[in-house]
Amino acid sequence: MRRTDPIARLAAAQAERAQAALLRRLRSVEAVDGTGLVIGGRRLTGFASNDYLGLAAHPELIEALASAARQWGVGAGAAHLLGGHREVHAALEADLAQWTGRERALLFSTGYLANLGALQALLQPGDLCVQDKLNHACLLDGARLSGATLRRYRHGDVAAAERQLGSDPAAAALLATDGVFSMDGDVAPLPALAAACRTHGAVLMVDDAHGIGVLGPQGAGSLAEAGIGQDHAPVLMATLGKALGVGGAFVAGPAALIDGLVQFARPHVYTTAPPPALAAATRVAVRLAREEGWRRERLAGHVAHFRDGAARRALTLADSRTPIQPVIVGASDAALTAAQALEAAGFFVPAIRPPTVPAGTARLRVTLTAAHTADEIERLLDALQAVLR
Ligand SMILES: Cc1ncc(COP(=O)(O)O)c(C=O)c1O
């Protein structure tokens, strides 16, 4: 009997994707300048970045990064537990805990790893992990890695989540949800989910990758906006590569959680600590995100402008009040064609297709940032109207 060649199988799967207009294409950006980017020698206005507050190229972040690299070197050189954890990492963790109103915080190299680490450390086979169907892939992967029983409820359906929590009352249970859904932009029904967790004795975990910096007082996130503290949402994860403009992630919560993650979260233990200079730049980003409320105000103005302009042009948007403003197209080939037409008109808005989003809901995921201008938004609206007519 001949064995299957895994590489040949991958190639066959890729051919199938191409056939279904689902092939992903890796493209290199040649230059960036504010909201502009150069791809294939052409300058496009980008509406795909998660740099919501426009901090990624802020001179103070760049200076903090450069001066910390001079002080600490570029790489951490070792895992956190083996000498890679520098004072600047600890200082950033303290800043993040204070900002989010949590007792402690722990850094991870990426959001993907933070979710894998937290779920794999907290859950075991026989436990119950209840998740929204539209949660980010890394929350699902974390649950799978833990070996817990994974149940997924219809998007935003708190009653369904309650039924699933009640399905095994004896099992240790954790409910995980995106705070702001990454491909839809809507905010999870956090107060109702927190109440359901209280009723069923389950732990609430919120992935606030797209809420941190954007929602709540001083940008402290979707839980802060909803007034839900550590007692009712003990596991808060958020990323540092979106509104904070840097990269990496953290988990925040009670000391017992953080101490446990230091021991048992394998993606924290068995990996090199993120470069200390990134932590230094992130400290500046956190300060600016907290202090410069005008960035959130400007962003909110852009969201209102985009939604009003879309309504005036009879463009249908998803129900979102955040900077993620998807235009649902439906078929994958139609979304791809629309993205190509937008690119021809000078805009970079990639098509998001299955399996990232459910079949039949391919979309143009428009994201707005504080760095955009009203004129850029107006021109995008005109282009969308022309392309989707
Ligand atoms: C909701 C959500 N969680 C986690 C992640 C992963 O974060 P990172 O890019 O830092 O790995 C992302 C996006 O990247 C996300 O949208």
The ligand as a MOL file (V3000), in Angstrom:
LIG
                    3D

  0  0  0     0  0            999 V3000
M  V30 BEGIN CTAB
M  V30 COUNTS 16 16 0 0 0
M  V30 BEGIN ATOM
M  V30 1 C -10.2820 38.3030 18.0770 0
M  V30 2 C -8.8440 38.0080 17.8360 0
M  V30 3 N -8.1670 37.2950 18.7330 0
M  V30 4 C -6.8660 37.0040 18.5660 0
M  V30 5 C -6.1750 37.4160 17.4540 0
M  V30 6 C -4.7560 37.0260 17.3010 0
M  V30 7 O -3.9130 38.0370 17.7200 0
M  V30 8 P -2.4380 38.1470 17.1460 0
M  V30 9 O -2.5360 38.7530 15.7920 0
M  V30 10 O -1.7090 38.9920 18.1260 0
M  V30 11 O -1.9010 36.7440 17.0980 0
M  V30 12 C -6.8450 38.1790 16.4860 0
M  V30 13 C -6.2300 38.6900 15.2590 0
M  V30 14 O -5.1420 38.5900 14.8790 0
M  V30 15 C -8.2040 38.4780 16.6780 0
M  V30 16 O -8.8820 39.1710 15.7570 0
M  V30 END ATOM
M  V30 BEGIN BOND
M  V30 1 1 1 2
M  V30 2 1 2 3
M  V30 3 2 2 15
M  V30 4 2 3 4
M  V30 5 1 4 5
M  V30 6 1 5 6
M  V30 7 2 5 12
M  V30 8 1 6 7
M  V30 9 1 7 8
M  V30 10 2 8 9
M  V30 11 1 8 10
M  V30 12 1 8 11
M  V30 13 1 12 13
M  V30 14 1 12 15
M  V30 15 2 13 14
M  V30 16 1 15 16
M  V30 END BOND
M  V30 END CTAB
M  END
